[in-house]
Amino acid sequence: MFDLSSQLASQTISKKIVWAYLTAQRKVSGEITHSDIQRMTVELWATGVRVVLKKAAPTIIEMAKKGLSTIISIWEIGRTIARETIDKSIGLAVTRKSDRIYLVDSRQGGEKHTVAAYPDGISCSCMKFKCLSNRISNEAPKLRSAIARAEVPGTQDAIALSEQYDTSTRRIVETDHIYCHHILACIREIFGSSSIQDYLFSYSKVTKKKSTAPLIREYSDAEIAEAQDLFGSQVAKKITPPVWGSLNIPTPKYEEEEF
Ligand SMILES: [Zn+2]
């Protein structure tokens, strides 16, 4: 079992999130009650999130009348957190303060949150974003990956995984970005994007600022195999920047091979 701080746990593997997962799995139904919260324990283990729900009121529990004990995989819980974050982002008004600064309504009304756009990421002033930024990499790095790599619904795209070409090392750098519902509202409303990678592609167009790192996409294994069939095994790696020509970096020699 990992020692997850209560602050991080409440922003990620909260009992409400676990309840949302169990509801989707038809293990429970109805709104979570105070009594459910009291009977439930949630712990982060190496194998996933362990949930124990002691015998519950029959009106609340349909399929788990005798209570339940289960482990939810990190990827499943990451996906659940991502879906909840997307749901919370719907309908939040976003206003532009400057080219790179946006104000996003909070769910409760009142204070707005400030979202700042950068060429290599995007940040928010809210508690959730701060808590995740300060804690998740140290306390639960796998959970960070799972939340970032959850798919945008209906697509294969990860919500918050970016791949950028580092011109100094000539390597692809993968980053699991941290996000909150304000960020998702902002990238959707202002940048027309549903993922952080999409946002990074749109960044310079929308903000009129230059990106620092060229963005690339890797070919899939199937595409490489197909290329190797056609061109031989020297087709080893796979880089396609969307705008090679405009980038001031050496063109890889396999770029000339069209496939
Ligand atoms: Zn936020």
Residues whose N, C-alpha, C, O or C-beta is under 5 A from the ligand:
A	BS01	ZN	H113 C124 C126 F129 C180 H181 H182 I183
